[in-house]
Amino acid sequence: MLRLIAEGLSNAEIASSLFIEETTVKTHINNAFAKIDARNRADAVRYAFQKGLARP
């Protein structure tokens, strides 16, 4: 999920690529944000880059 966010995909695009509902994507994103203490997508992207989950 974080990698897809870092790639710049919207929730709808993530849902389509994973064959799940957009509400499910939102739930997963909110859970991920809580686990990594991210307040927004920018924080999540920064975390993904720092941890090597995505490349700039």
Beta strands, then each sheet from edge to edge (+ up, - down):
end
